[in-house]
């Protein structure tokens, strides 16, 4: 009997930035499509403007496909940090705050976080979401935990490296693990290689420590590199 509403925010948005609620125009959607929408972060609350931009800070379309850096602005978005006034304002000249997130926004204004700016994989001029790849990987019945990081590739600049912790007593052939992504993500998103480990490093808050993983695999080279 409990209704759960998805939302998003950060300290700098005081703290709520978006919330999802079903709009009248969504009434004819199937239950499955509605659940898919409800899993997104939602629309900006009153007073909050959103935009997504490319690497040149140019606005991207709200088509639910293009994803770029998420920026917000509004009367209660932080303009300075306490006792860090000398650091300058985190807002650009037009008042936009760079959230550090990568997101899509659909034609209804529904926003979905796809990655962190520092974690997105930039391959051949396109962006690949490490979060989407990780979500696909952990759907594998023999995978306990997974992380994806970008590693240098001489042709594509970066390519995804999948790092997997198998479930206890499970062994996953490398080819089978990579084939798992067929039909689940775009072909060019598929990881180039997979590394199996006993455990992944985590931060004090329980998140996978991507910085530690990048250090751990700093000297890694792809087989086709």
C-alpha positions, 0 to 999 in steps of 0.5 A: 500500500506504499507508493514510492516516488523517485527523485533526485537532488544534491546538497547544492539544490537544497536538496530536491531537484527533481521528482517523478509523478505520472502526468495525465499524458502518461495515462495510456501507457502500459504498466511496464512502460509506466514502471520504466518511467517511474525508475527515472529521476523525474521532472524538475521541481518548481523553480528548478531549470535543467539542461544537458550539454555536450563537451563544448557546452552546447545544449543537447535535445530533450529526446531521451536519447542524447546524454550529456552533462546535467546542469541546473539553476534556480533561486535555491541552487548554491551560489557559494560554499560556506567558508570557501568564498575565496574559491569563487562561485560554482555557477557559470556566467549564466547561473548554471550549476554543473552537477557532475552527472551525465543524464538524458531528458525526454520530451516530457522533461523526465530526467534520467541519470546515466553516469557520473561525468568522471566515470563516463567512457569517452570512446571514438567521440561518443559517450558510454554509460558505465552504469548501464553496463554495470546494471546489465552485468549484474543481471547475469545469474553468476555475477555477484558484483561488477564495475566498468571503467574506461581504459586507454585504447589507441584507436578509440581513446577509451574502451570499457573494461568490465571487472567482475566478482563471480558468485561463490562457487561460480566460474564464468568463461570470459567469452560467455560473460562478454556474449551476455551483452549481446542484445542488451546494449548497443554493439559498440558499447560492449566491453572489450575485455573482462577481468575477474577479481575476488572483490571490488574496492568500496568507499566508506559509504559503500560505493564502488571505488572507481578511483582505486580501480583505475589505479589497480588497472593503470597498466592494463592493455586491451588484447586488441590494442 
